[in-house]
Amino acid sequence: MSENLIDNEYIKDLDSALQDILSKNELRKWTGYVNKVIGLLLEAKLPGAMVGELCNVITDHGDIKPAEVVGFRGDISLLLLLVDGKGVHQGSKITQTGRPVEVLVGENLLGRILDTFGNPLDGKPLEGSLVPRALDAAPPEAYGRPRIDTIFSTGIRVIDGLLTLGVGQRIGIFSGSGVGKSTTLGMIARYGDADVNVIALVGERGREVQDFIEVSLGEEGLKKSVVVIATSDQPAMLRVKCLYTATTIAEYFRDQGKNVLLMADSITRLAMSARDVGLSVGEPPTMKGYTPSVFAMLPKILERSGRSKAGAITAIYTVLVEGDDFNEPIADAARGILDGHIILSRSIAAKNHYPSVDVLNSVSRLFPDLATKEHQDAAGFVRNMMATYNNAEDLIAIGAYEKGSDPRIDKAVLLKPVIDSFLQQGIYETTGFEETIKLLTTIYQKAK
C-alpha cells in the first residue's frame, strides 16, 4: 500500500515537472551550428525553428549576435542577422529562444531616443515598469473598427484647411529628396493634436538624425515623443524592424486609450531594406527589383495604425519618390493603401513657398466626412481659384492675358497673394484649427 502511495506521489511530481518544462517550451529549444554564411544570411540545422523566431549566434569571443528565422530551404533554416556579422563563422553555435523578436514598452519611454531593439541612445538607462511586446501583431479587426469622425489638428494651415485629417487616419507625404518632408514632420510633431508622438527614422542619414531631433522636433516636441532610429549604415533587417518597433510602441500607447501620432520617415527606405532582405534569401525580383514580400509587407505594417476600441493611431508616412516619379512602384502601392496623400512639390519649394504642398494634386479621403458644409465650400472655392490661376499662369507670365477678358481669371489673379499668404507658414509658426477655418472662410466670403 505504501509503495503505491510513493509511486503515485512520484508520478505526480514527475508530471508536474514535465508540464513546467512544456509550458516554458524547453523541449523544443535546440542548439544548432552555422553551416554557411552569405553576408548576413546564415544557414543552419535547427529542428523545430519557426519563422519569426529570435535566435542567438554565439561567436568564439562570447559575443551574442541576434538573428531571426526568415525561412527554410529543405531541412535547412535560413536566418538573417539583426546586427553585423563580425566574428560569425562556419560552426558558430546557434541557440533558439522560443520567442519572437520583442521590445520593452511602457510610459517611461516618453522623451527617449531608442534603437531598433528599444535600447536607449541618449546615454540614460531605461527606468520604471516596462513589459516585453512582440514586434509582429495583427491590425485591429476590420469589422467593428470605429469610424473616423474626429478632426486631427496639425497646426499647419494648408493641411488643416484644405486637406483636413481625422484621428486614426493614415496619410502619406510624397516628395523627392530635399523638398521639406522632415521639416513638415517636425512641425506636425510639435503642434499636432496628439497625446504621444512615436517617430521612426528608417535608414536615415547619420548626420540628419541630430538635426531632426534638435531642429525639426525640438525640445517641445521631444517631451511627448518616442524616437526610434535605424541609420542607413545598419543591417537591412534592423532598418526593416525600426518601423515595426515604432508601431509596437504606438500600439501600446493606443491600448492605454491615448491619441497617438505615429510618423515614419520613410516608407521607401523601409521597402528598399525589405528588398535587400528578400533578395538575400533568394526571392525573385519584380518591379524595379523589389521582391514580392515587399508588397506583401506594406499593407500588413500600414494597416496596424488606425482606430481601435481603446484609442487611435493617426499615422503619417513619408514616401521618398525616386526621380520625382510619383507613379513608381512603392509610391503607387502606398497610395493605394493609405487614406490620402500630401504631395510636396519641388517647383513650389523653388519659389521659397513652404510648406511646399501641391494642393491640387493632394487629397484627404476623409475630408468630406470631417469638414462642415461651410468649410467644404470655402476649401472648394480656394481650390478653384488656384486651379484657374495655374491654367492661365503662362499667359499671365508673358503678358498675353488682358485684364477683363475672363472674370474668373481676374478674381484668381486678385486673390493669388491672399491665398499664398494663407498657404505659407514658418516652421515655428502654428495656427489653431478654428482660426485656420476662420481665415479660410473669410477669403471665401470677401471674394463672393
C-alpha positions in Angstrom: 0.0 0.0 0.0 2.8 2.4 1.0 4.7 1.5 -2.2 1.7 2.5 -4.4 1.4 5.8 -2.5 5.1 6.5 -3.1 4.7 5.6 -6.8 1.6 7.9 -7.1 3.5 10.8 -5.4 6.5 10.3 -7.7 4.3 10.2 -10.8 2.5 13.4 -9.7 5.9 15.2 -9.2 7.2 13.9 -12.5 4.0 15.0 -14.3 4.3 18.5 -12.7 7.9 18.8 -13.7 7.1 17.8 -17.3 4.2 20.3 -17.5 6.5 23.0 -16.2 9.1 22.2 -18.9 6.4 22.1 -21.6 5.0 25.5 -20.5 8.4 27.0 -21.0 8.9 25.4 -24.4 12.1 23.9 -23.2 11.6 20.7 -25.2 11.6 22.5 -28.5 14.7 24.6 -27.9 17.5 23.1 -29.9 21.1 24.1 -30.5 22.5 24.2 -34.0 25.6 25.3 -35.8 26.2 27.6 -38.7 26.6 25.7 -41.9 27.1 28.6 -44.3 27.5 32.4 -44.1 26.5 34.6 -47.1 26.7 38.2 -46.0 24.1 38.5 -43.2 22.3 35.3 -44.2 23.1 32.2 -42.2 22.2 28.6 -42.9 21.8 26.1 -40.1 20.0 22.9 -39.0 17.6 24.0 -36.3 14.8 21.4 -35.8 11.6 23.0 -34.6 12.6 26.5 -35.5 9.7 28.8 -36.5 9.6 31.7 -39.0 9.9 34.9 -36.9 11.7 33.2 -34.0 14.6 35.0 -32.4 17.9 33.0 -32.2 21.3 33.9 -30.7 24.5 33.2 -32.6 27.5 32.9 -30.3 30.9 33.8 -31.5 34.2 32.4 -30.3 34.7 35.6 -28.3 31.4 35.1 -26.5 29.6 37.8 -28.3 25.9 37.2 -28.9 24.5 38.1 -32.3 20.7 38.1 -32.6 19.3 36.6 -35.7 15.7 36.0 -36.9 14.5 32.9 -38.7 13.2 34.1 -42.1 12.5 30.8 -44.0 13.6 27.3 -44.8 15.3 25.5 -47.7 14.6 21.8 -47.2 15.7 20.9 -43.7 18.0 24.0 -43.5 16.8 27.0 -41.6 17.6 30.4 -43.0 18.4 33.2 -40.5 19.2 36.8 -41.0 21.5 38.6 -38.6 20.0 41.7 -37.0 23.4 43.1 -36.4 26.8 43.0 -38.1 28.3 39.5 -38.7 31.7 40.2 -37.3 33.1 37.1 -35.6 30.5 34.7 -37.1 31.9 31.7 -38.9 31.0 28.3 -40.1 30.5 26.2 -37.0 29.3 29.1 -34.8 26.8 27.9 -32.2 23.2 28.9 -32.5 20.6 28.7 -29.7 16.9 29.2 -30.0 15.0 31.4 -27.6 11.5 30.1 -28.4 10.3 33.7 -28.6 9.7 36.2 -31.4 11.6 39.5 -31.6 10.3 41.7 -28.8 10.7 45.3 -27.5 10.1 46.7 -24.0 7.2 49.2 -23.8 5.9 51.4 -21.1 5.0 55.0 -20.1 8.7 55.8 -19.3 9.7 55.7 -23.0 8.3 59.2 -23.5 11.1 61.7 -24.3 13.5 58.9 -25.1 15.6 58.1 -28.2 15.9 54.4 -28.9 17.5 51.9 -31.4 15.5 49.2 -33.1 15.9 46.8 -30.1 14.5 49.5 -27.8 17.9 50.3 -26.2 18.4 53.9 -25.3 20.7 56.0 -27.5 20.6 59.1 -25.3 23.0 57.8 -22.7 20.4 57.4 -19.9 19.2 54.0 -18.6 15.6 52.9 -19.1 13.7 53.2 -15.8 10.3 52.2 -14.4 8.0 49.3 -15.3 8.5 48.0 -18.8 6.9 44.9 -20.4 8.0 42.9 -23.5 5.8 43.1 -26.5 6.3 41.2 -29.8 7.1 43.3 -32.9 4.7 41.3 -35.1 1.0 41.9 -34.3 -2.3 41.7 -36.2 -4.0 45.0 -37.1 -7.4 45.9 -35.5 -10.2 43.8 -36.9 -11.8 45.5 -39.9 -15.3 44.7 -38.7 -16.1 46.6 -35.6 -13.3 49.1 -36.0 -14.7 52.6 -35.0 -15.3 55.1 -37.8 -13.0 58.1 -38.0 -15.2 61.1 -37.0 -12.9 63.5 -35.1 -10.7 66.1 -36.7 -6.9 65.8 -36.1 -5.4 69.3 -36.0 -1.8 69.5 -37.3 -1.3 73.3 -36.7 -0.4 73.7 -40.4 -3.0 75.8 -42.2 -2.7 74.3 -45.7 -3.3 70.8 -44.2 -6.0 71.7 -41.7 -7.8 74.0 -44.1 -7.7 72.1 -47.4 -6.6 68.5 -46.5 -8.3 68.0 -43.2 -7.2 64.9 -41.3 -9.0 62.7 -38.9 -7.9 61.0 -35.6 -6.9 57.5 -36.7 -6.3 58.4 -40.4 -3.3 57.2 -42.3 -1.8 59.7 -44.7 1.3 59.7 -46.9 3.6 62.7 -47.5 5.1 62.1 -51.0 8.1 64.0 -52.4 11.5 63.9 -53.9 14.6 64.5 -51.7 15.2 67.9 -50.2 11.7 69.3 -50.6 10.8 69.6 -46.9 9.4 66.2 -45.6 11.4 66.2 -42.4 10.6 69.8 -41.7 6.9 69.2 -42.2 7.0 66.1 -39.9 8.8 68.2 -37.3 6.0 70.9 -37.4 3.3 68.3 -37.0 5.2 66.6 -34.1 5.4 69.9 -32.3 2.0 71.3 -33.0 -0.2 68.3 -33.8 -3.1 67.4 -31.6 -1.8 64.2 -30.1 -1.1 62.9 -26.6 2.0 60.9 -27.7 4.3 61.0 -30.8 6.1 57.9 -31.9 8.7 58.7 -34.7 10.6 56.1 -36.7 13.6 57.3 -38.7 14.2 54.4 -41.1 17.5 54.3 -42.9 18.1 58.0 -42.1 21.5 59.6 -42.8 23.5 59.8 -39.6 24.2 63.5 -39.9 20.5 64.3 -40.1 19.4 62.4 -37.0 20.6 65.1 -34.6 19.3 67.8 -36.9 15.8 66.3 -36.8 15.8 65.8 -33.1 17.2 69.3 -32.2 15.9 71.4 -35.0 12.8 69.8 -36.7 11.4 68.2 -33.5 12.9 70.4 -30.8 12.7 70.2 -27.1 9.0 70.9 -27.1 8.2 68.1 -29.5 10.6 65.6 -27.8 8.9 65.8 -24.4 5.9 63.9 -25.7 7.7 61.7 -28.2 9.5 58.4 -28.6 12.1 58.4 -31.4 13.2 55.1 -32.9 16.3 55.2 -35.1 18.0 52.9 -37.6 20.5 54.7 -39.7 21.4 53.8 -43.3 24.7 52.1 -42.4 22.9 49.5 -40.2 21.9 46.0 -41.5 18.8 45.7 -43.6 16.9 43.7 -41.0 17.5 46.4 -38.4 16.1 49.1 -40.8 13.0 47.0 -41.5 12.4 46.3 -37.8 12.7 50.0 -37.0 9.2 50.7 -38.1 7.9 47.5 -36.5 9.4 48.7 -33.2 7.8 52.1 -33.5 4.5 50.7 -34.5 4.6 48.3 -31.5 5.3 51.2 -29.1 2.5 53.2 -30.7 0.1 50.2 -30.2 1.0 50.1 -26.5 0.0 53.7 -26.0 -3.1 53.3 -28.1 -4.1 50.4 -25.9 -3.8 52.8 -22.9 -6.5 54.9 -24.5 -4.1 57.6 -25.9 -4.4 59.6 -29.1 -1.1 58.6 -30.7 0.6 60.2 -33.7 2.9 57.7 -35.5 5.3 59.2 -38.0 7.8 57.3 -40.2 10.5 58.6 -42.5 10.4 56.9 -44.9 8.4 54.0 -46.3 10.6 54.0 -49.4 13.8 53.2 -47.4 11.8 50.6 -45.5 10.9 48.9 -48.8 14.5 49.1 -50.1 15.7 47.4 -46.9 13.0 44.7 -47.2 14.1 44.3 -50.8 17.6 43.6 -49.7 16.3 41.0 -47.2 14.2 39.3 -49.8 17.0 39.1 -52.4 19.3 37.7 -49.8 17.0 34.8 -49.2 16.6 34.1 -52.8 13.3 35.8 -53.7 12.9 36.7 -57.4 13.0 40.4 -58.2 9.9 42.0 -59.8 9.1 45.7 -60.5 12.3 47.8 -60.2 14.0 44.9 -58.4 11.5 44.8 -55.5 10.7 41.3 -54.3 7.1 40.1 -53.8 7.5 40.1 -50.0 7.9 43.9 -50.0 4.4 44.4 -51.5 3.0 41.8 -49.0 4.7 43.6 -46.1 3.4 47.1 -46.8 -0.3 46.5 -46.1 0.5 44.4 -43.0 2.5 47.1 -41.3 0.5 50.1 -42.6 -2.9 48.6 -41.5 -1.7 48.3 -37.9 -2.3 52.0 -37.4 -5.8 53.5 -37.2 -8.6 53.5 -34.6 -9.3 50.7 -32.2 -11.9 50.4 -29.5 -9.3 51.6 -26.9 -7.6 54.5 -28.7 -6.3 55.7 -32.0 -3.0 55.9 -34.0 -3.0 58.7 -36.5 -0.2 57.8 -38.9 1.9 60.0 -41.3 4.3 58.1 -43.5 6.7 59.9 -45.8 7.4 58.4 -49.2 10.6 59.4 -51.0 9.8 59.2 -54.7 12.7 58.3 -57.0 13.4 60.9 -59.6 10.3 62.8 -58.6 8.3 59.9 -60.2 5.1 59.8 -58.2 4.0 56.6 -60.0 7.0 54.5 -59.2 6.1 51.1 -57.6 6.4 51.9 -53.8 4.6 55.3 -54.2 1.9 53.7 -56.1 1.5 50.8 -53.6 1.5 53.1 -50.6 -1.0 55.5 -52.2 -3.4 52.6 -52.7 -3.2 51.6 -49.1 -3.3 54.9 -47.3 -6.2 57.2 -46.6 -4.9 60.1 -48.7 -1.7 61.7 -49.9 0.0 65.0 -49.5 2.3 65.9 -52.4 5.3 68.2 -51.8 6.4 69.9 -55.0 10.0 70.8 -55.9 8.8 73.6 -58.2 6.7 75.2 -55.4 9.7 74.8 -53.0 11.9 76.5 -55.6 9.7 79.6 -55.2 10.5 79.7 -51.5 7.0 78.7 -50.7 6.8 76.5 -47.6 5.2 74.1 -46.7 5.6 73.2 -50.4 2.3 71.4 -50.6 0.9 70.8 -54.1 -2.7 71.3 -53.0 -4.3 70.5 -56.4 -2.6 67.1 -56.6 -3.1 66.2 -52.9 -6.2 64.7 -51.3 -7.5 63.6 -47.9 -10.1 60.8 -48.4 -11.8 61.7 -45.2 -12.1 65.5 -45.9 -15.8 65.2 -47.0 -16.7 63.3 -43.8 -14.9 65.6 -41.4 -15.5 69.1 -42.8 -18.6 71.1 -42.3 -20.6 72.4 -45.3 -19.2 75.9 -44.8 -15.7 74.6 -44.6 -16.1 72.5 -47.7 -17.5 75.4 -49.7 -14.6 77.7 -48.7 -11.9 75.0 -49.4 -13.6 74.2 -52.8 -13.5 77.9 -53.7 -9.9 78.3 -52.9 -9.0 75.2 -54.8 -10.9 76.5 -57.8 -9.1 79.8 -57.7 -5.8 78.1 -57.5 -6.6 75.8 -60.5 -7.9 78.8 -62.5 -4.7 80.8 -61.9 -2.5 77.7 -62.7 -4.2 77.2 -66.0 -3.6 80.8 -67.0 -0.2 81.3 -65.4 1.8 81.0 -68.6 -0.4 83.7 -70.3 -0.1 85.9 -67.3 3.7 85.5 -67.0 4.3 86.6 -70.6 1.8 89.4 -70.5 -0.6 87.8 -73.1 -3.6 87.9 -70.8 -5.6 91.1 -70.8 -7.4 92.1 -67.7 -11.2 91.9 -68.1 -11.0 89.0 -70.6 -12.2 86.5 -68.1 -13.8 87.4 -64.7 -12.7 84.2 -63.1 -9.1 84.7 -64.0 -9.3 88.3 -62.8 -10.6 87.1 -59.5 -7.9 84.4 -59.3 -5.1 87.0 -60.0 -6.5 89.3 -57.4 -6.7 86.6 -54.7 -3.3 85.0 -55.5 -1.4 87.0 -52.9 -4.1 86.4 -50.2 -4.2 82.6 -50.9 -0.4 82.3 -50.9 -0.3 84.2 -47.6 -2.8 81.6 -46.1 -0.8 78.6 -47.5 2.7 79.8 -46.5 3.8 79.2 -42.9 7.0 79.5 -40.9 8.4 76.3 -39.3 8.0 77.7 -35.8 4.5 79.2 -36.6 1.3 77.4 -35.6 -2.3 78.2 -36.2 -5.2 76.6 -34.3 -7.8 74.7 -36.3 -10.7 77.1 -35.6 -8.5 80.1 -36.5 -7.5 78.3 -39.8 -11.1 77.7 -40.8 -12.0 81.3 -39.9 -9.2 82.6 -42.2 -10.3 80.3 -45.0 -13.9 81.2 -44.8 -13.0 84.9 -44.7 -11.2 84.6 -48.0 -14.3 82.9 -49.5 -16.8 85.4 -48.1 -14.9 88.5 -49.1 -14.4 87.2 -52.7 -18.1 86.4 -53.3 
